[in-house]
Structures are given as structure tokens and as C-alpha cells.
Amino acid sequence: TPTKIEKAPATGVLTVHGSDGSANQYDTVLVATGRKADTTGLGLSTVPGAAEDVVASGKVACVDEQLPHAPHVYAVGDVIDGRPELTPVAIEAGLRLARRLFGGASERMDYENVATTVFTPLEYGAIGLSEDDAIEALGKDNVESYISEFAPLEYALSDARAERGDGSYAKLVCDKTKDSKVVGFHYLGPNAGEVTQGFSVAMRKGATYSDFLSTVGIHP
């Protein structure tokens, strides 16, 4: 566990000290502290059945934004166990819940293939399953992954980036039992947020590896 980070004034090198006495040097350190569901003050223990749906992390287990053991209690957003911790997901789930409760609608929130991006200097975007999660869910023999490393056009036009060898990385994780349906999309490169959002539509419609491969690329 990291206990201290020291930065060398002359070089900018970061030394990370660990609780085990270790000390390692890096040029960049990413701190991801995460979050904790603060549900202890809500009084769920006083609501019949609700306490049974509170998991160890403090989040609540839900089915269609309802607590199974206390169906008159609803939850949306990051407090729901096992759902993406993303603001657009919370907004969409809240809208659909309100429409079901007060507008006579029946459409439920679809949490599958939600696009997400990490806005680091080199952006990362993902949809669906990681390769490890796909293997766990489908079995190793039923999963095929395809990887591509390439120079995006905007990098190719820059002499400085070309000299440094800057590139991008993409991976498709496919279900071999369903005509190589793409169940995981991963992209590391410029504008990953915009790129990934578009592909989420294709994956929600069941795009296969062949669909990706046969799509004609854009050239200026």
C-alpha cells in the first residue's frame, strides 16, 4: 500500500514508498481513490427488509432500481451494487424509473454495453467485457480476441510523434459461439471518448467481428 510520494525537484521523478518498505520510481503516478457508498445514515435498518439488500461495500442490491426485499424503496446511480459508476447511467436510469412510476412506461434501464472512457492524456475507452471477464463468463474455448497496434492519422502527420513512435491500441473480444459477436471493445488512443461512443451503438445491435472488419474506413 502506498504511504508517501516524493517528487525530485531537479528531474520530476516520483518515488513511491510502500508500507512494506519498498521504494519505486516513476515518471507518472495515477491515483484512483475510488468511492464508498455512504448509506449508513439513511436508516435502511429501520425499513423492513431493506437491510438484507445492503452489501458489504455499503451499496444496495437492486432489480430494476428496486430493493428486492423492500420493493417500495428505489435507488439510482453509483449506490447500486454491480452497476457502472457513471453520471449518464444514473441520469438515464432515473429518467426511465420516473417514467415507469409516473408516466405509464415500461422500458427498463439497459446496463449492458455502456461506453465509458478514462480521460487520461492518452485516452482509453471500453465497452462490454474485458478478455478475462469474457473467459470467465463464456469459457476460454469460446472467446477469441483480436488486437491491433497502429499509428492514428493525426499522429502520422506529426514528425515529432512519428519520431517518438507514438501509437494506438485496439482490442475486440468476441464470442465464438455467436458468429464472433463482439462482447468487448477496448481502445487506447486519441479522442477515445468520441470514438468509443459511436461503437457502443453497433455493439448494442449485436455487431460481429466480420461487421467491424468489413466496414470501410474514413480517409480525408
N, C-alpha and C positions, 0 to 999 in steps of 0.2 A: 504494500500500500504506500503510495507516495506521501511523504511527510513534509518535504520542502523542495522548492525550485529556486535555484540561484542562476543569475544571468551574469556572464562575464562582460564587463563594460567595454573591453577592447575588441572582443570578437563577436559578442552577441550570443555565444554558445550557451545553451541552457543545461544545467546539471540538475538532474532529478534524483533526490535522495529517497530511498525506500526505508520502510520500517524494519527491514531485515538487515540494514546496514549497507545496502548496495548504493552505488552512485553511478549513474549513466548519463552520457552527454548526447544532446540532440540539437538540431538547428530549429526545430519546431515542436511544440508540445500542444496537443489538443486536450482541453479539459472539458469533459462531458459529465456534469454532475448529476444529471437526471432529475427526477421529481418524485415526490411522495404524495399520495392522496391523503389529504387532511380531513378524514371523515369522523374522527373521534369525537368532535364536538357537535355532531349533528343529532345525537340522541337516537341513533338507529337501534340501540339496545332496548329502547322503550317501545319500539314498534314491533308488534307481534310478528315473528318470523323473519324480520329484516336482518337480524344479526347473523342468521345462517348463511346469508349471501355476501357477507364481508369476508374477503380473503386475507391472507397474511400480510399483503402489501398495504392493506387499508382500502383497496379498491373494492368495487362491488361486482359480483357476477350477475349478468343480465341476459335476458332473452327479449329481443326487440325492445330494448331500453326499459324493460320492466324487471323488477326483482322477482324471481320465481316464487319465493316463499312469502313475499309481501307485494302482490301484484298491483296494489294501489300506490306503490312507490316507484317513481321513474327516475332515470339517470341518463345523462348525455355527456359526451366528451371524455376527457382523459381519466375520469373517475371509474370508467367501465373497464373491467379486467379483460385483457386479451384483445383490445381494440387499438387501432393506430392513434397515437397521441398527436393529433394534427387538428389545428383550428378549423380548416374547411370540413373535416369529417364531423366535428362537433356541430357546426352550423347546419350541415345537411341533415344530420340525424335529428337535430332539434326541430327543423322545419317539417320533416316527414312525421315525426311524432305528434307535433301540434296539428298537422292536417288530419292524422288518424283520429286524434282525440276530439277535435272540434270542427273538422271540415268534412267528415264522412268519407275520407280517403282510406285506401287500404294498402298503399305502397309502403314497403318496409325498407329500411336502410340496407344497402348492399356494401359490406365491408371488404369484399374481395377485389383484388387488383386495383387498389387505391395507389395512385402515383405519389411518390414522396421524393424529396431532394434534400441533400445536405449542402448548404451554401458556403462551402469552404472555397479558398482561392481557386482550386481546381474542383469544380462541382461534381457531385455524384448523385445519380438518380436511380431509383429502383421501383419496380412494380412486381407484385406477386412474391414467389418463393425464392429463397436462396437455394443454391445447389444442395447444401446439407439438409435443409428443410424438405426439399423435394424428395430426396433419397429416403428420408425418414417417413414421409407420407406415402410414397408410391413404391418404394423398393429400389435398390441400386440398379437392378437389371432393367428397370422401366424408365430410367432417366438418362437423357443424353444432353450434354452441354456443348455449346459452340462458342468459341472465343475469337475475338478479332482485336488486334492492336494496329492502330493506323494513325496517320497524321491528318487531322481535320484541315479543311481548306484554309481557314483563317490562320492556322499555324504555318501551313505550307507557303503562304505569301509573305511570311516574316523571316528574313535572313537570320535574325537573332535566335528565334525559336527553332528554326531548322538546324542551326549550328549546335544548339543545346540538345537536339534530339527530342524535343517536346512531342508528346503523342497522346492518344486517347485509347481507351479500353472499353470493349463491349462484350457482354455475355448474354446468351439466350439459354435458358434452361427449359428442356422440352419433355413432354410426357409421350414416350414411345408407344404406349397403348392406345393413344388417341390421335393417330396420324401426326405425331410430333407437335401436338398443340403446345404453344409457348405458355409455360406456367411461371416463368421468372424472367425478368428483363433487368439488366444492370448496365449502366453506362457511366463512365468516368471521363469527363472532358468538358470543354467549354459549353456554356448555356445548357447544362444538363436539365435544369428545371423546365425550360421550354421544350426541349427535345422529348423528355420523358412524358410530359403531359399528353402529347399527341399520341404516343404509342399506347397509352392506357385505354384509349377508345378501341384500338384494334384488339387488344388483349381481352377486353370485356366482351367483344364479339366473337372470341374464340379463334383468333388468328393462329396459324400453324407456322412452322419453320419455313415451309415452302412459300407461304404468303409473304413472309419477310424477304426471302431470297429472291422472289420474282418481282418485287417492287422496284420500279425504275428510279434510280437516284436523281437528285437535282444537281444540275451543273449551271453555273452562271453564264 
